[in-house]
Amino acid sequence: MARIGGAFPFPQAQVQEGGPKIELASGGVWYFPPGEYLVLCDAGTVVQWWDPIETRWRTFIAASNGGYISADGFNYRAVNTTG
């Protein structure tokens, strides 16, 4: 059963059910659910991680690049920087 509340938007993208592409509107944000991911960003999207020391979001994967992340549900997010 889906969980409503917390940091996740409603509804969550069901990546494990064959929907591997996340499309964000201008300025949109999507938090990665717990798990491990191979990420490829388009020209307008970056992946950020939460830096608890500086208490701010920092870019981990820049636009048009890819990488591997291991998310706990709150430490990584995808952000559409266009608009």
C-alpha positions as CSV (number, residue, x, y, z in Angstrom):
1,M,0.0,0.0,0.0
2,A,1.3,3.5,-0.9
3,R,2.3,5.7,1.9
4,I,0.9,9.3,1.9
5,G,3.0,12.0,3.6
6,G,6.6,12.5,4.3
7,A,9.0,13.9,1.7
8,F,7.6,12.0,-1.2
9,P,5.1,13.7,-3.7
10,F,1.8,12.0,-4.3
11,P,1.7,9.8,-6.3
12,Q,5.2,8.3,-6.4
13,A,6.6,7.2,-9.7
14,Q,6.6,3.4,-9.8
15,V,10.1,2.9,-11.3
16,Q,10.1,-0.8,-10.3
17,E,6.9,-1.4,-12.3
18,G,8.5,-0.4,-15.7
19,G,8.3,3.4,-15.5
20,P,12.0,4.1,-15.5
21,K,11.7,7.7,-16.9
22,I,10.8,10.4,-14.4
23,E,9.6,13.6,-16.1
24,L,9.6,16.7,-14.0
25,A,7.8,20.0,-14.8
26,S,9.8,23.2,-14.7
27,G,11.1,23.6,-11.1
28,G,9.8,20.2,-10.2
29,V,11.5,18.0,-7.5
30,W,11.4,14.2,-7.0
31,Y,12.9,12.4,-4.1
32,F,14.4,8.9,-4.7
33,P,12.7,6.2,-2.7
34,P,15.1,4.0,-0.7
35,G,17.2,1.8,-3.0
36,E,20.1,1.8,-5.5
37,Y,19.8,3.6,-8.8
38,L,21.8,4.2,-12.0
39,V,20.8,7.7,-13.0
40,L,21.1,9.5,-16.4
41,C,20.1,13.2,-16.3
42,D,18.8,15.2,-19.3
43,A,20.0,18.8,-20.1
44,G,17.6,20.4,-17.5
45,T,17.8,18.1,-14.6
46,V,20.4,17.6,-11.8
47,V,20.6,15.1,-8.9
48,Q,21.4,16.7,-5.6
49,W,22.3,15.2,-2.2
50,W,21.6,16.7,1.3
51,D,24.8,17.9,3.0
52,P,24.1,17.8,6.7
53,I,27.2,19.7,7.6
54,E,26.4,22.8,5.4
55,T,22.6,22.2,5.8
56,R,22.0,22.6,2.1
57,W,21.4,20.6,-1.1
58,R,24.5,20.1,-3.3
59,T,24.8,18.9,-6.9
60,F,25.9,15.3,-7.1
61,I,25.1,14.5,-10.8
62,A,25.2,17.5,-13.1
63,A,22.8,18.0,-16.1
64,S,23.5,15.7,-19.1
65,N,25.6,13.3,-17.0
66,G,25.0,10.0,-15.2
67,G,26.0,8.2,-12.1
68,Y,25.2,5.7,-9.4
69,I,23.4,6.5,-6.1
70,S,22.3,4.6,-3.0
71,A,19.3,6.5,-1.6
72,D,17.8,6.2,1.9
73,G,14.6,8.1,0.9
74,F,15.6,11.6,1.9
75,N,19.2,12.1,1.0
76,Y,18.9,12.4,-2.9
77,R,16.5,14.3,-5.1
78,A,16.2,15.1,-8.8
79,V,15.5,18.8,-9.6
80,N,14.4,20.3,-12.9
81,T,16.4,23.5,-13.1
82,T,14.7,25.0,-16.1
83,G,12.2,27.7,-16.0
